[in-house]
Amino acid sequence: MPNKLAHFAIEADDVDRALGFYQTVFGWRFSPWGPPGFYLIDGAGVHAALQQRREPPPAGRKGFECSFAVSDIDATSALIEAAGGRLLGPKHAIPTVCELRQFADTEGNEAIICQYAPERLKEMGLSE
């Protein structure tokens, strides 16, 4: 079985604010599940959750880096800022792979958006 991302969780200090951010930027839908402050995410491409942060993050990044495939990096960058997120530097290109940009959501979680080259989307099983 190939190794594929199967689940990710986004921790938030303010779950409602983070929920609004991800609804606006990516159009995801959320369903409450389990304990208060825990939501399953529908539309992220893999099994995912948004949950109340249990402890403040330590200095520096810990855990996994998540990259989200987007169809228009500039439009998505504008949505990130409009929804209260921050762009972390300029976009960069990886020739034949993608244009990418790092961002922080409303909770300070950092991730990457990627506008992949069409041949890469097909290779990754992300094309329609």
PAMAR-92913 format. One record per residue: z, x, y of N, C-alpha, C, O in turn. Coordinates in steps of 0.001 Angstrom, whole numbers, plus 524288, in hexadecimal, padded with zeros to 5 digits. Atoms other than C-alpha are relative to their C-alpha. Last residue first. Layout:
ZXYZXYZXYZXY ...
This chain:
8007980561801FB7D1107D7FB83D397FB007FF317FD287F9FA7FAE77FB3E 8044D802EA7FDAE7D4197E64683EC37FFA27FAA77FD7E801497F9D37F90D 7FE4B803317FB9B7E1A67EB7983B9A7FB9F7FCE38027F7FCA27F9B5805F5 7FF8580568801C57DF437F0EE82E07801C37FC5780443804167F8468032B 7FA7D801678005C7E22B7FECA83299800D57FA687FE05805487F8BF7FD42 7FD7D7FC7B803AA7D4598038382FD6805B77FE7D7FF05807AE7FEF67FAA8 801DD8016C805327CEB17F7A9836B7802B9803487FBD6804688013A7F7D4 7FDCE8052C801407D7217F9E4842B87FE747FE607FA78801AB7FC757F774 7FA977FF118019A7D3538085B84256802A47FAD87FE9D805997FA987FAD4 800207FDD7805547C4DC8050D8427C8057B801147FDF780671800BD7F944 8016D803E5804017C6F97FC0584E267FFFD802207FA73801C67FF777F6DD 805AA80008800877CE408067F8560D7FE9B7FC387FB998017D7FBCF7F7C6 802987FCCD803F27DC73802C4857BE7FA127FF93800527F7F37FB8C801E0 8050A802A2800697E2B27FDB0864277FCAA803737FC7B7FA778075F7FE2D 804BD7FD0A8013E7F07C8025D861C87FB4F7FC677FFF97FB5B7F84E7FD75 8046780387800C57FD847FDC4867657FB26803597FF3B7FA7F8075D801CB 805357FE647FE5680952806708654C7FC327FB877FF237FC7C7F8C17FB39 80403800B780400817D9803E0864367FACC8019D802627FA938036C806D5 805117FD9A7FF0B8246A8067086BA97FC667FF227FB5B7FE0E7FF587F6D8 802677FE40804E2830247FD5E86B9C7FA908021D801367F78B7FFA480405 800427FA5480033836567FCF88792B7FDD9802217FAEC7FDA5806E17FA33 7FB137FE0E8022483A7E7EECD877B68002F805F07FFBF803FE8082C7FDD8 7FBBE801677FC7A82FF07E9208809180540802107FE34808F88022780140 7FF568059D7FF328259E7F04D878B68049B7FF0F803AF806C3802C0805E3 7FAAE801B08014C822407FEAA87A62800497FA2C801147FE597F85680514 7FD67803A47FC7E8143E8035C879F0805997FF277FE368070B800687F9CC 7FA928011D8016380BE780E3387435802467FC4580407800F27FC83808A5 7FC5A7FFAF7FBA07FD3A80DAC875E9805677FE9A7FE05806127FADE7FB10 7FAA7801C1800DD7F21C80F8C86C7A80340800B5804E6801F4803C480860 7FD567FEE87FB1B7E35A8109686C3D8057B7FDDD7FF34806287F9B27FCE8 7FE3A8041F7FC7E7DEDC8110385E4680135802178056A8018F806D080640 7FBA880319802067D9C4818578526A801567FB86803AE800967F6F880254 80181802DD804BC7CC6281ECC85450804617FCA77FDBC8038D7FA0B7F9C8 80584800E5801337D204827B185EE87FF2F7FDD87FA82801877FFB27F6BD 800927FCC8804AA7E0B4825E3861077FA657FF017FE3E7F94B7FAD77FC1B 803E48010D8040F7E126820DC86EE08009D803DF7FB888017E808887FC57 802677FB4F802227ECB28202D878067FC037FE5A7FBE97FC527FA137F9BD 80241800948053A7F22681572880A87FD4B805187FE8F7FB948080E801F0 80565801E5800357FA89819B288C037FE347FF297FA62800A4801007F6AB 8042C7FC377FF5F8094B81ACF88BFA7FAA27FD957FF6D7FA1D7F8F27FE46 7FDC07FAC7800158140281219886CA7FBA28040A800107FA508064A7FC06 803C57FC768025780FCC8045888A788022B805818008C80406806F8804BC 801957FB677FCFA81B967FBE188D257FBFC803217FCF07FC85803E47F838 7FFE67FB07802BC81EA77EE0F888957FE4880468803977FCC98038280812 7FB317FD207FF04822107E26F8911C80081805187FD1480490807A77FD6A 7FBB68024A803008181F7D87088C3D8051D8030D80091808FE801C17FE0A 7FEF0805467FE0480E4F7DBC6896EF804A57FD7B7FD41807647FA457FF8D 7FD6C7FF9A7FAE680F387EA3D8935E801737FAA280224805B27F9FB8044D 7FAF57FD5C800C480C527E7D98850C802F38003D805238078C7FED980562 7FC53803E580210801A87DE0E8885980569802567FF3F809577FFC480047 7FEB0803877FBAC7FAB77E827890E4803E77FBDC7FE3C8077D7FA8B80128 7FCA67FD057FC727FB467F221885D6801C17FC98804908064F7FCB980619 7FACF8000A8025D7F5C07E7CE87C9B803DF80312803578086780188803C7 7FDDD805487FF647EA2F7E5A2885AB805807FFB57FDC2808EC7FD3B8000E 7FEDD800D17FA767E7D67F44F886938025D7FA97800F9806197FA12803F5 7FB567FD1B7FE767E9367F692877E58016E7FF15805BF8060B7FEDB80714 8011E7FE147FABD7DF967EBDC8743F804E4802A38022A8088B80000803DA 8059F800187FF147DE9A7E7D0865EA7FE838022C805517FA16803E880607 80160803E77FC047EC5B7EBFA8624E7FA2980040800F07F7BC8045180017 80597800347FEF37F19F7F2FF856367FEF57FBA2803E9800B07F73680326 8024F8052C8004D800507F4EC8572C7FA3C80054801617F8D38026B80579 804D8800697FD04806A0801F28542A7FDA87FAA77FF087FD597F8D37FA98 8039A8043D80165814B58031184FDC7FB4D80011803997FBCE800CF80852 80376801147FBA081C9880F8C850337FC2A7FBDB7FE297F9A97FC7A7FA1A 805A67FFD0800908276B80F66846377FD3D7FF09805287FF437FC5E8089B 802D3803DF80306835E08128E847157FA26800E38001F7F8578055280098 7FE827FFF58057E83D0E819B8851C47FC9E7FBF27FD3E7FAEE7F8257FFA8 80238803F5803758381981D0885F59801F5800D97FA7880217805427F890 804B67FE8C802E8840EB824D98683E7FE3F7FBBF7FC59801357F8277FB25 803C67FD327FCC984EDE8224D86C6C7FB5E801A27FCA47FC0C8035C7F834 7FE557FAAB7FEA48557D81899863867FBDB802808037E7F7948006680422 802F17FBB080257851CF80A45864278023D80548801988041D805F3805F9 803847FD977FC2885C90800958675D7FD208049C7FD927FF4F8076E7FA58 7FD5F7FBB47FD4F861C37F9D885B367FC438023B8040F7F7838020980351 7FA997FFAB801E185E967ED098545C8031C8042E802E6807BF8037B803F7 7FE8A7FA8A800EB8522D7E9A285BD1805C3800397FE85809067FDD08011A 7FC297FE077FC4884F5A7DB2585A268016B8059A7FEA78028A806D37FA24 7FA75800D580104843767D912851B3803688024B8044B801DD805E580714 7FD9C7FEAA7FB00834C87D7788520D805BD7FEB77FF58807187FA6B7FDAA 7FB9F802F07FDDA82EA97D7888449180167802078056D8006580689806C2 7FD387FD9E7FB9C822477DBB283D93804527FC70801F8804587F7BD800F0 7FAF1802997FFAE81A087D9AD831738033F802AE80431803BA8077780435 7FCA67FEB18046B80CB57DF4B83468805147FCFD800B48060A7FAB9804D5 803477FD48803CA8016B7DB7B83D4E802DF801C37FB2380077802727F708 7FFC87FA5C7FF0C80A167D82A848F97FCA58031D7FC1F7FBEF807D27FCD1 8048D7FE377FD1B806237C9C6848F87FFE3805D5800F47FC41807BE80375 804DF801B080264812D67C350844EB7FB89801E6803717FB75800D780822 804937FFD37FCA281F837CA428485C7FB407FE5C7FCD37FA5F800567F887 8048E7FDF7802B982C317C6AB841847FB637FF95803BA7FB007FBDF806C2 804C98031A80047837807C4D184AE37FBF9802C37FCA27FB57807837FD00 803A77FDB2803B6845A57C97184AF57FB527FC617FF687FBF17F7C17FE3E 8029F7FB887FDA984EB57C6FD856887FC31802BF7FC647FAAF807317FD6B 801A4800CD7FA95857DE7BE4984ECD7FD7B804F78022C7FF2380950800F6 7FBC87FFDD7FC1C8580E7C1AB8404C7FDFE7FEDD805807F94E7FF4E8067C 7FB307FD1D8011184DA87BD46836AC803E27FFCE80478804C87FBAA806BD 7FEEE7FF75805928407E7B90B83BBC8050B803137FF64805D8807018020B 7FAA87FE408011583BA97B47B848E7800F4800147FA227FF2C7FCA47F748 7FCF980406802B182CCF7B3AE8491E80580802057FF1A80631806357FCD8 7FAED7FE7380223824897BB70852B9802B27FB4E7FD84802797F6F47FF8C 7FC978049480064816327BAC18567D804F1801AC7FD1E804D08052F7F9D6 7FD1C800E8804D580E787C69685B0E803427FB0C80065804C37F95D804A4 800D38054F801ED804B47C59786636802D47FED27FAEE801657FB2B7F827 802E880014804EA8044D7D470867E97FEFD7FA867FDD37FC2D7F9F97F9F6 803867FB93800C48085A7D6A5876197FC977FF6B7FB2A7F7E28005D7FB6F 803C97FF517FBC680E1F7C985879E87FBFE804357FECB7F7518035F7FF88 80354804AA7FFDD814D87C62986D0A7FBAF800BE804077F7257FF91802F6 803BB7FF9F80449819927D43D86BE37FC967FB247FF787F8247FB827FDAB 803867FB907FF4881FDE7D406879667FBDD800147FBBB7F7378005C7FCEE 803CF801647FBFB825A77C673877D77FBFF80444800E67F76080329801A3 8034D803FF8025C82C427CA6D86B147FBC07FE62803DF7F72E7FE058026B 803B27FD408035B8316C7D6B8871B17FC387FC297FD6B7F7917FD4B7FCF8 803897FD197FC8F837AE7CEAB87C927FBD9802CE7FCC47F73E802B57FE24 80372803C27FD6683D817C51A872C37FC03802B78037F7F7708013A80393 803DF80202803B8842B77D03486A447FC447FC308029B7F7907FC6F801A4 8009C8056F7FE54849B67D73E875677FB8E7FDAB7FCC27F6FB7FE577FE13 7FB08801337FD6C84EA67E4578701B800157FA4F801B18041B7F7B680141 7FFF68016E7FA7B8432E7E4A7866CA805897FF31801F7808DA7FD127FF34 7FAB3801347FE42840007EAAA859A47FFF37FF17805DE7FD14801AC808BC 7FF4A7FE887FA91832117E9BC854B1805847FE6E8017F806EB7F9D980117 7FC598032F7FCFC830D07E97884609800628024380576800888070280635 7FD6E7FD287FBC88259A7EE5C83DB9803927FC2E802CF802B77F773802B6 7FC4F802CE7FC9E820897EA4D830AC801A280391804748021380851803D7 7FEC88051E8022F816517EDD582660803877FCC68038C803827F7FA80334 7FB9A802377FD2E80F727F9A382C42800EC7FA797FDFB7FD537F7497FDF5 80155803087FB5A8064E7FE34821D1804FE7FE31802A2808F97FD5380013 7FB898006D7FC778070F80869817067FE3C7FD50804F77FACC7FF43807B4 8001C7FCCB7FB497FC53805B680D4C804DF7FF21803528073E7FAF28033E 80000803537FB64800008000080000800008037D804D6803328071080535 
